[in-house]
Amino acid sequence: MKKRAVIYARVSTGDQHLETQLLDLREMAKQRGCEVVREFTDIISGTKSKRPGLDQLMADAQRHRFDVVLVAAFDRIARNVRHFLDVLDELNHLGIEFVSKRENIDTSGPLGRAMLTIVGAISELERSLIVERVRAGMRRAKLEGRRIGRAPLDIDRVAVISDRRSGMSLTEVAKKYHVSRATVCRLVNEARGLKSHGGNQEKAAPLTETDNLQAAA
C-alpha cells in the first residue's frame, strides 16, 4: 500500500507564491510512491505561534490520518529551532515520517533516525534544565521567606456550609463569600467526609430535604 502523505507549504505574504512549493512537493511525493491525501498551507509570518494550516496538520497527525509529512524546508514549518524540535519530536512519537526537500532529511532513513536521536537528547536536556530552574526558584523563594504555592483559603468554612444547608443556592453562597461555586461544593463535601467530584453540582446524596430540593433545582 502507498504511504499516505500530506504536504505543508507556507509563505509569509500574499506576494509570494505557495504553488511553487506545492508543485515541487507533489512531484517529490510521486517519486517516493506516496499518495497525497491532503495539502496544508499558511500565508503568515514564520514568527507567528498560531497558524491554521499547521495547527490542523498536527491535529490530523494526532488522529493518524497520514504517514508522512513533506515540506520544502525546515523554516517553512517552524517559527524557531525550539518549535521545530517540538514538532519533529511529536511526529516521531506518533510514528509519522518527516521529509524536508531542501535539507534532504528523511526521518525514515539512517541519517533521519540519527537526527531524531539528537532531537530527543536536546528535548530531554531542555526538560531537565526547566525542572532545575523551577527547583532553584523554589529554593530561593523559601530562603527569602516567600510563600510557595496557593495561599490558604481565608474563609469561614462553618458559615459557608451552614448557609448552603439552610437552602441558599450555590451561586448565592459563592457570591456572599467571594469564592467559586466549585469551592462551595468542595467545602460541603469535605464536611460530609467525601471527596468532591468537580463541577458545580454536588455529587453526594444531600443530607436534608432542603438540600434535595436545591440539588434538583
N, C-alpha and C positions, 0 to 999 in steps of 0.2 A: 504493500500500500504506500501511496505517496504521503510524504510528511505534509501536515497542514502548516502553512506558513502565513505570517502576517507581515505587512510592510509598515514601517513607521517613517514618515518624512516630515521635516519641519523647516520652515523659513521664518526669518524674523519680521519681514514686512511684506505687504502686498505687491511691492515692486519686484520681488524675487519670484521664481517660478518653481512650484512644487513638482511640476511634471517632469523636470529634468531628473530629479531623484527617483521619481516613481518609475520612469522608463528603464533606468539602469537596474533598479531593484527587481522589476518584473522579469527582466532578462536574466538576472542572476538566479532568481527562483526557478526559471525554466531550465537553466543549465544544471542546477542542482537536483532537478527532478522533483521539485516541491509544488504543491498546489496552493496558490494564493487564495486564502479564504476571506481575507479582509484587509483593507488598507486604512491606516490611521494617519491623519495629517493635522498639523497645527500651523497657524500663521501667528506666531507670537515670539517674543524675545526669549532666548535661552535662559535668561536670568529669572524668569517667572517660575514660581514654585508650583502653581496650579495651571495645568494645561489639559483642556478637554480631551484631546486625542490621546495623549499619553496616559491620562487617568483611566480612560476607557480601555486602553490596551492592557493595563495592569489589572483591571477588574476582570477582563476576559481571561487573562492568564490564571487568575485565581480559580476560574471555572474550568480550566484545562480545555479551552476551546481551540488551541493551536499548539504546535510542537516547536516552531522555530520563529524567531524574530529577525527580520532583515532590516538593517539601517545603512545609510550611506556613509556615516562616520560617527564616532563616539559623541562628538559635540552636538549632534542632531538630537540625541535622546536625553542628555543630562545637562543641568544648568551649571554643575561644577563637579569636581572629582568625587566629593563625598556622595553626591546624589547619584552619580554614575555607578559607584561601587554598591550603593544600596539597591539600585535597580538590578544590576547584574547578579548580586547575591540572592535577591528574591527569585529571579528567574531560574537560577541554578537550583534552589531549594524546590522549585516547582517542577524540575526536570525539563525545562524549556531551553533549547539551544539559542545562542545569540551569535549573529553573524554581522560583522561590520565590513563593508566593501573597501573603504579607503585604508583602514589599518590591517586588512586581510586577517582578521581574527575570527575564528570559528571555534566555539567552545565545545564542539563535538570532537575536535582533533586534539592531539597531544599538547600543542602549544596553548590552545584554548583552555585545556584542563589544567595546565600549569598556571595559567593566569588566574583561574578560579581558586586555586590553592593560595595564591598570593592575596587575592581579594579576601578570602576567608581569614587569612592571618591578619591582614590590615583591619578588618572589621572586628576581630576578637581583641586586637590591641586597643582599638578605639573604645570598645565597651569597657575594657579594663581600666583605661585612663579616666573614663567618665565616672566609674564607680569609685576610683581612688580620689578624684576631685570632690565628689559628694561626701565621702567619708572625712576628708580633710576639712571641708567646710563645716561639717557637724562637730568635729573635734574643736575647731576654732570657736564656734558659737558656744559650745559648752564651757570652754575656758573663759570666755568673755561673759559668762553668766546669762546668755540669752536663751530663751525657751526654744526647744526643738519640737516641732510638730504642732498640732492644733491645740489651742488654748482650751482648758476645761470649760464645760458648759455652765455659765453662771445664771442659774435659773432655779426658782422654787419648784422642785420636781413634785412635791406633795400637792402643791396648789394646782399644777397642771393636770395631774391625774384626777384630782377632786373635781375640777371644772369639767373635764371630759366625761367623767362618770355621772355628773349631775345632769347631763343632757346637752351640753354645748357641743356644737359641731366641730369637726377637725379644723375647719377654716377659722371659726370664731376663736378657738383656743390658740391657734397658731398666731393670729393677729394680736391677740391680747398680750402674748408673751414674746412677740417678735422672733418667732422661730418658724421653721418649716413644718408642714403637715406631717412629713416623714418623721421629724423629731418627736412630735406629739405621739405618733403611733409607737415609736420605739420606747418612749418613756412608759406608756401604758402597758406595753407588752413586757417590759422589764419588770414592772411592778407585779405582773402576773407570774413572773418566773419563766417567761417564754421568750424565744428569740424572734425578733421582727423579721418578716419575710420580704421587707422592702415595699415600696409603693406607698400610696396614700390610704389604702384600705387596711383595717386591722384584720388579720387572718384568723386569729384565735376566736373561739366562741366567746361572745360578750358575757360579762359576769351578771348583768342585770337586765331586766326587761327594757329599761331606758336605753341601755347600750344596744340591745337588739333592734330597737326602733331606729337608732342613729345609724347602725350599720346598714339597715335596709334602705335608709334614705340615701 
